[in-house]
Amino acid sequence: MAGESNAKERLVRTASTLMYVRGYNSVGVAEICSAAGVNKGSFYHFFDSKEALAAEALERSWAWMRSTIHERSLEDPAKGGLDAIEEYGVRLADELAQREAESGGVPGCVFGNFAVELSTQNENVRALVSARFDEMVDSASLAIVRSIELGEISPATDVDQAAHDVITLMEGLMVLAKARRDPDLLRELGPTMRRLLT
């Protein structure tokens, strides 16, 4: 039913925002329901637990990130590989800047945040986040392959390692951007990877 679908959507969107900005453990089901305008009793009609809601919120976050950032940068076959990596960093910086304008802080990477907060406490969330990081590396590998094909970097480049380096650097910059409240640090991703790869 439309009303039920709308209520579930509001819960997922609200949880995504609150958990991203404040963390999983600092947000309770009652607060999520209140902010979403959904009766707490209805919550359990849609989700077995707060963990189940968080998992769906993370999956939605990845679907959004993939379609609006990865597919338009790292995965875009029309872009040179190194240019794609640079655009990836720029798009992430722009997204963090928008989040800062909305929330007053730089929340960093939602997947990194969940990994730090829950990876030693919740195996299901740890596995989900790890799988999404693997997909990010897969996206980056497409850009590395294009770089090799275009002669931008050496054909002897280890594609898997280079792609892993892109995502590792991105996550490190996310942590620094969060700590320093400086989204523009993500703009260093492309130039730094150029120096490392060429």
C-alpha positions as CSV (number, residue, x, y, z in Angstrom):
1,M,0.0,0.0,0.0
2,A,1.2,3.5,-0.8
3,G,1.0,4.8,2.8
4,E,3.0,1.8,4.1
5,S,5.6,2.3,1.3
6,N,5.9,6.0,2.1
7,A,6.3,5.2,5.8
8,K,9.1,2.7,5.1
9,E,10.8,5.1,2.8
10,R,10.7,7.9,5.4
11,L,12.2,5.5,8.0
12,V,15.1,4.6,5.7
13,R,15.8,8.1,4.7
14,T,15.7,9.4,8.2
15,A,17.9,6.6,9.5
16,S,20.4,7.2,6.7
17,T,20.7,10.9,7.6
18,L,20.8,10.5,11.4
19,M,23.1,7.5,11.5
20,Y,25.5,9.1,8.9
21,V,25.8,12.4,10.8
22,R,25.7,11.1,14.4
23,G,26.5,7.4,14.3
24,Y,24.6,4.2,14.7
25,N,24.8,3.9,18.5
26,S,23.8,7.4,19.3
27,V,20.4,7.2,17.4
28,G,17.6,5.1,18.8
29,V,14.5,3.6,17.1
30,A,12.2,6.0,18.9
31,E,14.1,9.0,17.7
32,I,14.1,7.7,14.1
33,C,10.4,7.1,14.2
34,S,9.7,10.5,15.7
35,A,11.8,12.3,13.1
36,A,10.3,10.2,10.3
37,G,6.7,10.8,11.5
38,V,6.1,7.1,11.8
39,N,4.4,5.3,14.7
40,K,7.0,3.3,16.6
41,G,4.7,0.2,16.5
42,S,4.8,0.5,12.7
43,F,8.6,0.3,12.7
44,Y,8.5,-3.4,13.5
45,H,6.1,-4.0,10.6
46,F,8.9,-3.1,8.2
47,F,12.1,-4.1,10.1
48,D,13.0,-6.8,12.6
49,S,15.5,-4.6,14.3
50,K,17.5,-1.3,14.2
51,E,20.3,-3.4,12.6
52,A,18.0,-4.4,9.7
53,L,17.1,-0.8,9.2
54,A,20.7,0.2,9.2
55,A,21.6,-2.5,6.7
56,E,18.9,-1.2,4.3
57,A,20.0,2.4,4.8
58,L,23.6,1.4,3.9
59,E,22.4,-0.4,0.8
60,R,20.5,2.7,-0.3
61,S,23.5,4.8,0.4
62,W,25.7,2.6,-1.8
63,A,23.1,2.6,-4.6
64,W,23.0,6.4,-4.5
65,M,26.8,6.7,-4.3
66,R,27.3,4.3,-7.2
67,S,24.8,6.0,-9.5
68,T,25.7,9.6,-8.7
69,I,29.5,9.4,-8.1
70,H,31.1,6.1,-9.2
71,E,29.2,5.7,-12.5
72,R,29.9,9.3,-13.4
73,S,33.6,9.2,-12.6
74,L,35.5,6.0,-12.0
75,E,33.1,3.9,-14.2
76,D,32.6,6.4,-17.0
77,P,34.3,4.8,-20.1
78,A,34.3,8.3,-21.8
79,K,36.8,9.6,-19.2
80,G,40.5,9.0,-19.1
81,G,41.4,6.9,-16.1
82,L,43.4,9.5,-14.2
83,D,40.9,12.2,-15.0
84,A,38.1,9.9,-13.7
85,I,40.0,9.4,-10.4
86,E,40.4,13.2,-10.1
87,E,36.7,13.7,-10.8
88,Y,35.9,11.1,-8.2
89,G,37.7,13.1,-5.6
90,V,36.0,16.4,-6.7
91,R,32.5,14.8,-6.6
92,L,33.2,13.5,-3.1
93,A,34.4,16.9,-2.0
94,D,31.3,18.6,-3.4
95,E,29.1,16.0,-1.6
96,L,30.8,16.5,1.7
97,A,30.6,20.3,1.3
98,Q,26.8,19.9,0.8
99,R,26.5,17.7,3.9
100,E,28.5,20.2,5.9
101,A,26.1,23.0,4.8
102,E,23.1,20.9,5.9
103,S,24.4,19.5,9.2
104,G,27.1,21.9,10.3
105,G,29.8,19.2,10.3
106,V,31.7,17.0,7.8
107,P,30.4,13.5,8.4
108,G,33.1,11.7,6.4
109,C,32.3,8.4,4.6
110,V,29.2,6.6,5.8
111,F,30.9,3.2,5.2
112,G,34.0,4.2,6.9
113,N,32.0,5.5,9.9
114,F,30.1,2.2,10.2
115,A,33.3,0.2,9.9
116,V,35.0,2.1,12.7
117,E,31.9,2.0,14.9
118,L,30.5,-1.5,14.4
119,S,33.0,-3.8,12.8
120,T,34.1,-5.4,16.1
121,Q,30.5,-5.5,17.4
122,N,28.3,-6.6,14.6
123,E,29.4,-9.2,12.0
124,N,26.5,-8.6,9.7
125,V,27.3,-4.9,9.3
126,R,31.0,-5.6,9.1
127,A,30.5,-8.0,6.2
128,L,28.1,-5.6,4.4
129,V,30.5,-2.7,4.7
130,S,33.4,-4.9,3.6
131,A,31.5,-6.0,0.5
132,R,30.8,-2.4,-0.4
133,F,34.5,-1.5,-0.1
134,D,35.2,-4.4,-2.5
135,E,32.8,-2.9,-5.0
136,M,34.5,0.5,-4.6
137,V,37.8,-1.1,-5.5
138,D,36.2,-2.8,-8.5
139,S,35.0,0.6,-9.7
140,A,38.5,2.1,-9.2
141,S,40.0,-0.8,-11.2
142,L,38.0,0.2,-14.2
143,A,39.7,3.6,-14.2
144,I,43.1,2.0,-13.7
145,V,42.5,-0.3,-16.7
146,R,41.6,2.7,-18.8
147,S,44.7,4.5,-17.7
148,I,46.8,1.6,-18.8
149,E,45.0,1.3,-22.2
150,L,45.4,5.0,-22.8
151,G,49.1,4.9,-22.0
152,E,48.7,7.2,-19.0
153,I,50.5,4.7,-16.7
154,S,52.7,1.7,-17.1
155,P,51.3,-1.5,-18.5
156,A,53.1,-3.3,-15.7
157,T,50.9,-1.5,-13.1
158,D,49.2,-4.0,-10.7
159,V,45.6,-3.1,-11.4
160,D,44.2,-4.6,-8.2
161,Q,46.8,-2.9,-6.0
162,A,46.4,0.5,-7.7
163,A,42.6,0.3,-7.4
164,H,43.0,-0.6,-3.7
165,D,45.3,2.3,-3.3
166,V,42.7,4.7,-4.7
167,I,40.1,3.6,-2.2
168,T,42.5,3.5,0.7
169,L,43.6,7.0,0.0
170,M,40.0,8.2,-0.4
171,E,39.1,6.7,3.0
172,G,42.1,8.3,4.6
173,L,41.2,11.7,3.1
174,M,37.7,11.2,4.4
175,V,38.9,10.8,7.9
176,L,41.1,13.9,7.7
177,A,38.3,15.9,6.1
178,K,36.0,14.8,9.0
179,A,38.7,15.7,11.7
180,R,39.6,19.0,10.1
181,R,36.2,19.9,8.8
182,D,37.6,20.4,5.4
183,P,35.8,18.7,2.5
184,D,38.3,20.1,0.0
185,L,40.9,17.6,1.2
186,L,39.1,15.1,-1.1
187,R,40.3,17.2,-4.0
188,E,43.8,15.9,-3.3
189,L,42.8,12.4,-4.4
190,G,43.4,12.8,-8.1
191,P,46.6,14.8,-7.9
192,T,48.1,12.4,-5.3
193,M,47.2,9.3,-7.4
194,R,48.8,10.9,-10.5
195,R,52.0,11.4,-8.5
196,L,51.9,7.8,-7.3
197,L,51.0,6.1,-10.6
198,T,53.0,8.1,-13.2
